[in-house]
Structures are given as structure tokens and as C-alpha cells.
């Protein structure tokens, strides 16, 4: 799956043969917020038939994205699948990268390599254990986690470890949110002396309700996390 930017005015996430645009993302976010495709189309002042057709087109290419519940005591409705939420998270990362940020901050944690599997290893550090690219033979290491590689989700929406490639995860609480024009720097308390930094879009801040005290789960891939030897005199 490749991520790409299409054109100069509209963002696009290429997934297989489909391209998910920022207009699609707004539609899916509205479906999640309003509980149905019809209500989302009405809120966005779009044609329901066009919105429904676009959802079906994307589902034919990507698989189920909207869980439709028909009838019943609650009157039915729609919500996003885990795959759809993962798609929105990927789009957020693409949008952040497209901002042309030149200085992406890193969180640096100290720990010890307790297990190896080829280039990857398990590091025991302050907030818990994580998987990272580790140097050969080194035991004491520092692990750098890029802020733009961290995905934030509410605890109740976090997929099971076997359902995602982002196996590293820490539960935390938002300490501060510093918003820029289109991106935000989020600082998380993950139970260690060092706060975890995450770079997200302002859309994510609004969608996730990120504010001090908000509980979230921070996830990131092992291959995006690199350990270096700790040199001690």
C-alpha cells in the first residue's frame, strides 16, 4: 500500500487501486458523528445518493468501511469499522507529512534489550516493553520514537494487537495540546519520567476530543522505532 499526494489542492491516500481524498475523509467523519450516511450527507449539504455511491465504491476496493444496522428498537444507523478508523489514521499521518514539517520531534526512552529476533528486539523501558530495531550485541540502549509515527486512539476504539501492524502501544493521558495552523503537538503522560510526543492533525484533535486529562492509547510500529547503544564511561 502506497501513500501519495495527488494534485496541489486535494490530498489523496492511494490504497491499492483506490484513492481516498480529504472529501472522503470528511464524509466518513460525518458518518461517525451523525450515525448514518443519510444524516452525514444532510449535515454536509451533499447528495445522499452521491454519498452512498462513494461509500460503496470505496468498500468495493477496500472492504467493509461502514457497519450498517437496519431497523430494530434503535431505528438503525451506521458506524465506522475498525478498517475505516485505521484508514482515517493513515490519512492523518499523510496530511501531517504533507505540511512540509522540517523538525519532527522524538521521544527518547532508556532501556535494556531483553530479547532479539533478527534486527528487531524487545526493549524493557520505563513505561513498559516495546519492539524496536536494535543494534547487534548492545544491551543498554536509548529508543527514539518519532512524533509523526505515533497514532492516538480512544481506548475503546483501539484494535487488538493482532489486528494491526502497530504492535507497540502505551496507555496514557493527555498532558497538553499545542495547536498550530493545521497540526498539533500532543504531550502524553505514559507513566514514565519522559512524556511521549505525538504529532497529529487538528482534525484529529477535534475528532478524538484531545484535551488535558483525556485517556488515549498511543500506537506505533516497531520498524519506525530505532534503538541506539547507550555509551557509559
Number of C-alpha atoms within 10 A of each C-alpha: 8 7 15 14 16 13 8 6 7 10 19 22 23 17 15 11 9 15 18 16 17 17 11 17 17 14 21 24 19 21 22 19 15 18 17 22 24 19 17 23 20 15 13 13 9 13 13 16 12 11 20 13 12 14 18 16 13 17 15 12 13 16 13 17 21 23 14 16 13 11 9 8 6 8 8 12 20 19 21 20 17 18 17 21 20 18 17 21 19 15 22 24 18 19 20 19 17 12 11 8 10 7 6 13 15 16 16 17 21 18 23 20 25 12 14 17 10 10 11 20 22 19 27 19 17 14 19 14 17 21 27 25 21 28 18 13 9 14 17 18 22 22 25 18 24 20 20 22 20 23 23 25 20 15 13 8 12 19 15 8 12 8 11 16 12 20 16 19 20 21 18 22 22 21 18 17 18 12 15 10 7 12 21 19 20 23 22 26 21 21 15 12 10 16 20 27 26 25 27 26 24 20 15 19 18 10 12 14 12 22 16 14 13 15 20 24 21 25 22 25 19 20 14 16 19 20 26 17 19 15 9 5 3
